[in-house]
Amino acid sequence: TPTPPPSAPRGEESAVITRSRHRRHVQLASEALERFEYLSTQGYMGLDMAAEELRLACTELGRVTGAVDVEEVLDVLFADFCIGK
């Protein structure tokens, strides 16, 4: 069995991400989750910002998995195709 890298939890293997685009999105999601973890401990005022970081992490992971947000599709339609003008 392969040896997990030092950053992987003991007893677990880490995934290898071969596409640079996927690596970038996973890294951005990881950074957003780190900010979320910090902000979620900062009391009531930090909760809104923590929630936004969680949303950003989900968006980045969705870009890897192919999840599509309806709001993003509508934004592209209105911006690129001038629907409703």
The first five atom37 places (N, CA, C, CB, O) and aatype in JSON, in Angstrom:
{
  "aatype": [16, 14, 16, 14, 14, 14, 15, 0, 14, 1, 7, 6, 6, 15, 0, 19, 9, 16, 1, 15, 1, 8, 1, 1, 8, 19, 5, 10, 0, 15, 6, 0, 10, 6, 1, 13, 6, 18, 10, 15, 16, 5, 7, 18, 12, 7, 10, 3, 12, 0, 0, 6, 6, 10, 1, 10, 0, 4, 16, 6, 10, 7, 1, 19, 16, 7, 0, 19, 3, 19, 6, 6, 19, 10, 3, 19, 10, 13, 0, 3, 13, 4, 9, 7, 11],
  "atom_mask": [
    [1, 1, 1, 1, 1],
    [1, 1, 1, 1, 1],
    [1, 1, 1, 1, 1],
    [1, 1, 1, 1, 1],
    [1, 1, 1, 1, 1],
    [1, 1, 1, 1, 1],
    [1, 1, 1, 1, 1],
    [1, 1, 1, 1, 1],
    [1, 1, 1, 1, 1],
    [1, 1, 1, 1, 1],
    [1, 1, 1, 0, 1],
    [1, 1, 1, 1, 1],
    [1, 1, 1, 1, 1],
    [1, 1, 1, 1, 1],
    [1, 1, 1, 1, 1],
    [1, 1, 1, 1, 1],
    [1, 1, 1, 1, 1],
    [1, 1, 1, 1, 1],
    [1, 1, 1, 1, 1],
    [1, 1, 1, 1, 1],
    [1, 1, 1, 1, 1],
    [1, 1, 1, 1, 1],
    [1, 1, 1, 1, 1],
    [1, 1, 1, 1, 1],
    [1, 1, 1, 1, 1],
    [1, 1, 1, 1, 1],
    [1, 1, 1, 1, 1],
    [1, 1, 1, 1, 1],
    [1, 1, 1, 1, 1],
    [1, 1, 1, 1, 1],
    [1, 1, 1, 1, 1],
    [1, 1, 1, 1, 1],
    [1, 1, 1, 1, 1],
    [1, 1, 1, 1, 1],
    [1, 1, 1, 1, 1],
    [1, 1, 1, 1, 1],
    [1, 1, 1, 1, 1],
    [1, 1, 1, 1, 1],
    [1, 1, 1, 1, 1],
    [1, 1, 1, 1, 1],
    [1, 1, 1, 1, 1],
    [1, 1, 1, 1, 1],
    [1, 1, 1, 0, 1],
    [1, 1, 1, 1, 1],
    [1, 1, 1, 1, 1],
    [1, 1, 1, 0, 1],
    [1, 1, 1, 1, 1],
    [1, 1, 1, 1, 1],
    [1, 1, 1, 1, 1],
    [1, 1, 1, 1, 1],
    [1, 1, 1, 1, 1],
    [1, 1, 1, 1, 1],
    [1, 1, 1, 1, 1],
    [1, 1, 1, 1, 1],
    [1, 1, 1, 1, 1],
    [1, 1, 1, 1, 1],
    [1, 1, 1, 1, 1],
    [1, 1, 1, 1, 1],
    [1, 1, 1, 1, 1],
    [1, 1, 1, 1, 1],
    [1, 1, 1, 1, 1],
    [1, 1, 1, 0, 1],
    [1, 1, 1, 1, 1],
    [1, 1, 1, 1, 1],
    [1, 1, 1, 1, 1],
    [1, 1, 1, 0, 1],
    [1, 1, 1, 1, 1],
    [1, 1, 1, 1, 1],
    [1, 1, 1, 1, 1],
    [1, 1, 1, 1, 1],
    [1, 1, 1, 1, 1],
    [1, 1, 1, 1, 1],
    [1, 1, 1, 1, 1],
    [1, 1, 1, 1, 1],
    [1, 1, 1, 1, 1],
    [1, 1, 1, 1, 1],
    [1, 1, 1, 1, 1],
    [1, 1, 1, 1, 1],
    [1, 1, 1, 1, 1],
    [1, 1, 1, 1, 1],
    [1, 1, 1, 1, 1],
    [1, 1, 1, 1, 1],
    [1, 1, 1, 1, 1],
    [1, 1, 1, 0, 1],
    [1, 1, 1, 1, 1]
  ],
  "atom_positions": [
    [[0.84, -1.19, 0.0], [0.0, 0.0, 0.0], [0.88, 1.24, 0.0], [-0.95, 0.0, 1.21], [1.95, 1.25, 0.6]],
    [[0.41, 2.29, -0.68], [1.2, 3.53, -0.73], [1.25, 4.2, 0.65], [0.62, 4.49, -1.77], [0.32, 4.09, 1.44]],
    [[2.33, 4.87, 0.9], [2.49, 5.62, 2.15], [1.85, 6.98, 1.99], [3.98, 5.75, 2.54], [2.14, 7.69, 1.03]],
    [[0.96, 7.36, 2.93], [0.34, 8.68, 2.82], [1.37, 9.77, 3.06], [-0.82, 8.83, 3.82], [2.33, 9.57, 3.8]],
    [[1.18, 10.93, 2.44], [2.11, 12.04, 2.66], [2.03, 12.5, 4.12], [1.81, 13.22, 1.7], [1.05, 12.19, 4.8]],
    [[3.04, 13.23, 4.6], [3.06, 13.65, 6.0], [1.83, 14.47, 6.42], [4.29, 14.45, 6.27], [1.45, 14.45, 7.59]],
    [[1.21, 15.18, 5.48], [0.06, 16.01, 5.83], [-1.22, 15.21, 5.98], [-0.13, 17.08, 4.78], [-2.2, 15.72, 6.53]],
    [[-1.25, 13.97, 5.51], [-2.46, 13.15, 5.6], [-2.61, 12.61, 7.02], [-2.42, 11.98, 4.59], [-1.62, 12.28, 7.67]],
    [[-3.87, 12.54, 7.51], [-4.08, 11.96, 8.84], [-3.57, 10.53, 8.89], [-5.58, 12.0, 9.21], [-3.63, 9.81, 7.89]],
    [[-3.06, 10.12, 10.02], [-2.51, 8.79, 10.2], [-3.56, 7.74, 9.88], [-1.98, 8.6, 11.63], [-4.7, 7.83, 10.34]],
    [[-3.18, 6.75, 9.09], [-4.1, 5.67, 8.74], [-4.96, 5.96, 7.52], [0.0, 0.0, 0.0], [-5.77, 5.12, 7.13]],
    [[-4.8, 7.14, 6.92], [-5.6, 7.5, 5.75], [-4.68, 7.8, 4.57], [-6.51, 8.71, 6.04], [-3.56, 8.27, 4.75]],
    [[-5.17, 7.51, 3.39], [-4.43, 7.86, 2.18], [-5.0, 9.16, 1.64], [-4.51, 6.72, 1.1], [-6.17, 9.47, 1.84]],
    [[-4.17, 9.92, 0.96], [-4.66, 11.15, 0.35], [-4.91, 10.91, -1.13], [-3.65, 12.31, 0.56], [-4.3, 10.03, -1.74]],
    [[-5.79, 11.7, -1.68], [-6.12, 11.6, -3.1], [-5.07, 12.35, -3.91], [-7.53, 12.15, -3.38], [-4.5, 13.34, -3.45]],
    [[-4.83, 11.89, -5.11], [-3.93, 12.57, -6.02], [-4.79, 13.28, -7.06], [-2.92, 11.58, -6.7], [-5.58, 12.65, -7.76]],
    [[-4.62, 14.57, -7.14], [-5.37, 15.37, -8.11], [-4.43, 15.68, -9.25], [-5.95, 16.68, -7.46], [-3.44, 16.39, -9.08]],
    [[-4.76, 15.15, -10.43], [-3.83, 15.27, -11.55], [-4.06, 16.5, -12.42], [-3.93, 14.05, -12.4], [-3.13, 16.95, -13.08]],
    [[-5.25, 17.04, -12.43], [-5.52, 18.22, -13.26], [-5.24, 19.5, -12.49], [-6.97, 18.21, -13.76], [-5.71, 19.67, -11.36]],
    [[-4.47, 20.39, -13.09], [-4.09, 21.62, -12.4], [-5.32, 22.48, -12.07], [-3.11, 22.42, -13.26], [-5.35, 23.14, -11.03]],
    [[-6.3, 22.47, -12.95], [-7.53, 23.24, -12.69], [-8.22, 22.71, -11.44], [-8.49, 23.17, -13.9], [-8.68, 23.49, -10.6]],
    [[-8.3, 21.4, -11.31], [-8.93, 20.8, -10.12], [-8.13, 21.11, -8.87], [-9.08, 19.29, -10.3], [-8.7, 21.41, -7.82]],
    [[-6.8, 21.03, -8.98], [-5.95, 21.34, -7.83], [-6.18, 22.77, -7.36], [-4.47, 21.13, -8.18], [-6.27, 23.04, -6.16]],
    [[-6.27, 23.68, -8.32], [-6.49, 25.1, -7.98], [-7.81, 25.28, -7.24], [-6.47, 25.97, -9.25], [-7.86, 25.98, -6.23]],
    [[-8.88, 24.65, -7.74], [-10.19, 24.79, -7.1], [-10.21, 24.14, -5.71], [-11.28, 24.18, -7.97], [-10.81, 24.68, -4.78]],
    [[-9.56, 22.99, -5.57], [-9.5, 22.33, -4.26], [-8.68, 23.18, -3.29], [-8.88, 20.91, -4.39], [-9.04, 23.29, -2.12]],
    [[-7.6, 23.78, -3.76], [-6.79, 24.65, -2.91], [-7.59, 25.86, -2.46], [-5.51, 25.1, -3.65], [-7.55, 26.23, -1.29]],
    [[-8.32, 26.48, -3.38], [-9.15, 27.63, -3.02], [-10.24, 27.23, -2.03], [-9.79, 28.24, -4.28], [-10.54, 27.99, -1.1]],
    [[-10.83, 26.05, -2.21], [-11.84, 25.56, -1.26], [-11.22, 25.34, 0.11], [-12.48, 24.25, -1.77], [-11.81, 25.69, 1.13]],
    [[-10.03, 24.77, 0.13], [-9.33, 24.53, 1.39], [-9.04, 25.84, 2.12], [-8.03, 23.76, 1.14], [-9.21, 25.93, 3.34]],
    [[-8.59, 26.84, 1.39], [-8.3, 28.14, 1.99], [-9.58, 28.78, 2.54], [-7.65, 29.08, 0.96], [-9.56, 29.37, 3.62]],
    [[-10.67, 28.66, 1.81], [-11.95, 29.21, 2.28], [-12.41, 28.48, 3.55], [-13.03, 29.1, 1.18], [-12.95, 29.11, 4.46]],
    [[-12.2, 27.17, 3.61], [-12.58, 26.41, 4.8], [-11.73, 26.8, 6.0], [-12.45, 24.91, 4.54], [-12.22, 26.84, 7.13]],
    [[-10.45, 27.1, 5.77], [-9.6, 27.57, 6.87], [-10.1, 28.91, 7.39], [-8.13, 27.7, 6.41], [-10.14, 29.12, 8.6]],
    [[-10.48, 29.81, 6.48], [-11.03, 31.1, 6.91], [-12.35, 30.9, 7.64], [-11.22, 32.05, 5.71], [-12.62, 31.57, 8.64]],
    [[-13.18, 29.98, 7.13], [-14.45, 29.66, 7.79], [-14.21, 29.18, 9.22], [-15.23, 28.59, 6.99], [-14.88, 29.62, 10.15]],
    [[-13.25, 28.28, 9.38], [-12.97, 27.73, 10.7], [-12.6, 28.84, 11.69], [-11.83, 26.69, 10.62], [-13.07, 28.85, 12.82]],
    [[-11.76, 29.76, 11.25], [-11.37, 30.87, 12.11], [-12.56, 31.79, 12.39], [-10.23, 31.67, 11.46], [-12.85, 32.08, 13.55]],
    [[-13.24, 32.24, 11.34], [-14.33, 33.21, 11.5], [-15.49, 32.66, 12.32], [-14.82, 33.65, 10.14], [-16.17, 33.42, 13.02]],
    [[-15.73, 31.36, 12.23], [-16.87, 30.78, 12.96], [-16.66, 30.81, 14.47], [-17.12, 29.35, 12.5], [-17.6, 30.56, 15.22]],
    [[-15.46, 31.09, 14.91], [-15.18, 31.19, 16.35], [-15.15, 32.63, 16.83], [-13.86, 30.51, 16.68], [-14.87, 32.88, 18.01]],
    [[-15.43, 33.59, 15.96], [-15.28, 35.0, 16.29], [-16.56, 35.67, 16.77], [-14.77, 35.74, 15.1], [-16.65, 36.9, 16.78]],
    [[-17.53, 34.89, 17.17], [-18.76, 35.46, 17.7], [-19.76, 35.82, 16.62], [0.0, 0.0, 0.0], [-19.6, 35.5, 15.45]],
    [[-20.79, 36.5, 17.07], [-21.94, 36.81, 16.21], [-21.55, 37.57, 14.95], [-22.96, 37.6, 16.99], [-22.05, 37.26, 13.87]],
    [[-20.67, 38.57, 15.06], [-20.33, 39.39, 13.9], [-19.56, 38.61, 12.84], [-19.5, 40.59, 14.35], [-19.63, 38.95, 11.66]],
    [[-18.84, 37.58, 13.23], [-18.08, 36.81, 12.27], [-18.89, 35.76, 11.55], [0.0, 0.0, 0.0], [-18.41, 35.18, 10.57]],
    [[-20.11, 35.5, 12.0], [-20.9, 34.42, 11.4], [-21.28, 34.68, 9.95], [-22.15, 34.19, 12.19], [-21.25, 33.77, 9.13]],
    [[-21.62, 35.92, 9.62], [-21.96, 36.24, 8.22], [-20.76, 36.01, 7.31], [-22.43, 37.71, 8.11], [-20.9, 35.44, 6.23]],
    [[-19.6, 36.45, 7.76], [-18.4, 36.27, 6.94], [-18.03, 34.79, 6.88], [-17.23, 37.09, 7.51], [-17.55, 34.32, 5.84]],
    [[-18.23, 34.06, 7.97], [-17.94, 32.62, 7.98], [-18.86, 31.9, 6.99], [-18.12, 32.03, 9.41], [-18.41, 31.02, 6.25]],
    [[-20.13, 32.27, 6.96], [-21.07, 31.65, 6.04], [-20.67, 31.91, 4.59], [-22.49, 32.17, 6.29], [-20.81, 31.03, 3.74]],
    [[-20.18, 33.1, 4.31], [-19.73, 33.43, 2.95], [-18.53, 32.57, 2.57], [-19.37, 34.92, 2.84], [-18.44, 32.11, 1.42]],
    [[-17.61, 32.34, 3.5], [-16.44, 31.49, 3.21], [-16.89, 30.05, 2.94], [-15.44, 31.53, 4.39], [-16.32, 29.38, 2.08]],
    [[-17.89, 29.59, 3.67], [-18.42, 28.25, 3.44], [-19.06, 28.16, 2.06], [-19.44, 27.88, 4.54], [-18.91, 27.15, 1.36]],
    [[-19.78, 29.21, 1.67], [-20.39, 29.25, 0.33], [-19.31, 29.23, -0.75], [-21.28, 30.5, 0.17], [-19.45, 28.55, -1.76]],
    [[-18.24, 29.98, -0.54], [-17.14, 30.0, -1.51], [-16.49, 28.62, -1.64], [-16.08, 31.03, -1.1], [-16.17, 28.18, -2.74]],
    [[-16.3, 27.94, -0.51], [-15.72, 26.59, -0.55], [-16.62, 25.65, -1.35], [-15.5, 26.05, 0.89], [-16.13, 24.86, -2.15]],
    [[-17.92, 25.74, -1.13], [-18.86, 24.88, -1.87], [-18.83, 25.19, -3.36], [-20.28, 25.06, -1.33], [-18.89, 24.28, -4.18]],
    [[-18.73, 26.46, -3.69], [-18.67, 26.86, -5.1], [-17.42, 26.3, -5.77], [-18.69, 28.38, -5.23], [-17.49, 25.78, -6.88]],
    [[-16.29, 26.4, -5.1], [-15.03, 25.88, -5.66], [-15.11, 24.37, -5.85], [-13.84, 26.24, -4.76], [-14.68, 23.85, -6.88]],
    [[-15.64, 23.66, -4.87], [-15.77, 22.2, -5.01], [-16.77, 21.85, -6.11], [-16.19, 21.56, -3.67], [-16.6, 20.86, -6.81]],
    [[-17.81, 22.65, -6.24], [-18.78, 22.44, -7.31], [-18.16, 22.58, -8.69], [0.0, 0.0, 0.0], [-18.6, 21.94, -9.64]],
    [[-17.15, 23.42, -8.79], [-16.46, 23.58, -10.07], [-15.65, 22.34, -10.43], [-15.55, 24.79, -10.03], [-15.36, 22.1, -11.61]],
    [[-15.27, 21.56, -9.43], [-14.56, 20.31, -9.68], [-15.54, 19.19, -9.99], [-13.68, 19.92, -8.47], [-15.31, 18.39, -10.9]],
    [[-16.63, 19.14, -9.23], [-17.59, 18.03, -9.37], [-18.59, 18.24, -10.5], [-18.33, 17.84, -8.08], [-19.27, 17.3, -10.9]],
    [[-18.68, 19.47, -11.0], [-19.61, 19.76, -12.07], [-20.96, 20.24, -11.58], [0.0, 0.0, 0.0], [-21.89, 20.36, -12.37]],
    [[-21.08, 20.51, -10.3], [-22.34, 21.05, -9.77], [-22.56, 22.44, -10.35], [-22.32, 21.09, -8.21], [-21.62, 23.23, -10.47]],
    [[-23.78, 22.72, -10.71], [-24.1, 24.0, -11.33], [-25.12, 24.72, -10.47], [-24.63, 23.81, -12.78], [-26.16, 24.15, -10.11]],
    [[-24.83, 25.97, -10.14], [-25.74, 26.79, -9.35], [-26.65, 27.56, -10.3], [-24.95, 27.76, -8.43], [-26.19, 28.17, -11.26]],
    [[-27.94, 27.52, -10.02], [-28.93, 28.17, -10.88], [-28.63, 29.66, -11.0], [-30.35, 27.96, -10.33], [-28.73, 30.23, -12.09]],
    [[-28.26, 30.3, -9.9], [-27.96, 31.73, -9.93], [-26.78, 32.04, -10.87], [-27.65, 32.23, -8.52], [-26.8, 33.06, -11.56]],
    [[-25.78, 31.18, -10.89], [-24.63, 31.39, -11.77], [-25.06, 31.3, -13.24], [-23.53, 30.36, -11.48], [-24.62, 32.09, -14.07]],
    [[-25.92, 30.33, -13.55], [-26.4, 30.18, -14.92], [-27.18, 31.42, -15.34], [-27.28, 28.92, -15.05], [-26.99, 31.93, -16.44]],
    [[-28.06, 31.9, -14.47], [-28.84, 33.1, -14.8], [-27.93, 34.32, -14.96], [-29.89, 33.37, -13.71], [-28.14, 35.13, -15.86]],
    [[-26.91, 34.45, -14.11], [-25.98, 35.56, -14.25], [-25.29, 35.54, -15.61], [-24.93, 35.53, -13.14], [-25.15, 36.58, -16.25]],
    [[-24.85, 34.35, -16.05], [-24.2, 34.23, -17.34], [-25.16, 34.56, -18.47], [-23.62, 32.83, -17.52], [-24.81, 35.26, -19.42]],
    [[-26.38, 34.04, -18.37], [-27.37, 34.31, -19.41], [-27.64, 35.81, -19.55], [-28.67, 33.56, -19.11], [-27.65, 36.34, -20.66]],
    [[-27.87, 36.47, -18.43], [-28.18, 37.9, -18.5], [-26.96, 38.73, -18.91], [-28.71, 38.39, -17.16], [-27.1, 39.71, -19.63]],
    [[-25.79, 38.35, -18.46], [-24.58, 39.12, -18.79], [-24.13, 38.9, -20.22], [-23.46, 38.76, -17.85], [-23.78, 39.85, -20.91]],
    [[-24.14, 37.63, -20.66], [-23.57, 37.32, -21.97], [-24.57, 37.43, -23.12], [-23.01, 35.95, -21.96], [-24.18, 37.72, -24.25]],
    [[-25.83, 37.2, -22.84], [-26.8, 37.16, -23.93], [-27.83, 38.27, -23.88], [-27.5, 35.86, -23.94], [-28.73, 38.32, -24.71]],
    [[-27.71, 39.16, -22.9], [-28.59, 40.33, -22.79], [-30.06, 39.96, -22.84], [-28.28, 41.32, -23.9], [-30.85, 40.66, -23.47]],
    [[-30.44, 38.88, -22.19], [-31.84, 38.48, -22.13], [-32.57, 39.48, -21.25], [-31.99, 37.01, -21.58], [-32.08, 39.87, -20.19]],
    [[-33.75, 39.9, -21.69], [-34.59, 40.79, -20.88], [-34.26, 42.25, -21.06], [0.0, 0.0, 0.0], [-34.8, 43.09, -20.33]],
    [[-33.41, 42.6, -21.99], [-33.1, 44.01, -22.22], [-33.79, 44.5, -23.45], [-31.6, 44.23, -22.34], [-33.66, 45.67, -23.82]]
  ]
}
